[in-house]
Amino acid sequence: MGHLHLPVNILPKDFYNVDIYKTFTGLVQKYGIDPRNLKLEITETAIMEGLSRQLILLELLRNYGFELRSTIFFRAIIIQNRL
């Protein structure tokens, strides 16, 4: 049987009203979920304000094991900031 992958859409307001890192890491620990099975879907509008802070947060989530899905524009921002 294959692994179940669940997409989770993160709204722009979530970046400002919720500690996303603490929330997601806490939930996967609490319920024994492999973070690689959650696909965090993020639009560029969710990170445009406070870009450097948001990119650090996304990198922390990625390093924890979450897969990040995004638009092409957002991917270009991440690639550019890694150079």
N, C-alpha and C positions, 0 to 999 in steps of 0.2 A: 504494500500500500504506500502511495506517495505521501509526501508531507503536505499539510494544509497550509496555504499561504493566505494571509488575511490583509487586504489593503486597509490602511487607516488614513483618512483624510485629515490633515491638520489645517485648521482655519487660521487666517491671519490673526484674529483676535486671541487665539490660543497662545501665541508667542508672547503676548503681553499680560494675559490674565492667569496663566497657569505655568508652573515650573515644569516644562515639558520633559526635561531630562529626568527629574525626580519622579514624575508621574509614570512615565513609560518604564523606566528601570525598576521602579517599585512594583508595578503590576506584573512584569514578567517574572520577577523574583517570587512574588506572592503566589502566583498561579503556576509556577514551573514551566513557563512558556519559553521556547527558544526564540530569542529576539530576531533571528534570521527568518522566522516565519511571519513576522509582521513587516509589511511594506509601507513605510511612512510616505504618504503622498503629499508633496508640498508644492505650492505655486510660488512664483517669484514675488507676488505681492505680499506673501507672508513674511518675507525677510528683508524687504527693501528698506524699512526704517531700522536703523541700528545694524546695518549690514555686517560689519566686522564681528559684532557680538553674536549675531545669528549664525554666521558661518562657523564660529567656534562651537556653538551649541550643536550644530548639525554634524560637525566633525566628531564631537564627543559621542553623539548617538551612533554614528557610523562605526566608530571604534568599539563601541559596546556590542555591536553585532547587528544593529538594525539596518535594513536595506532602505535607502532613500530613493524615492522616485520623484521626478520633477520634470518640468517643461524643458525644452531645448534651451531657452534663454537662461534659465536658472543653472543648467549644467555648464553653460559658457562662463557664467560668473564664478562658479566653483573652480573650474579649470584655470581661469585667469588668475585667481587669488592664490593658487598653488604654485604658480610660476615665480 
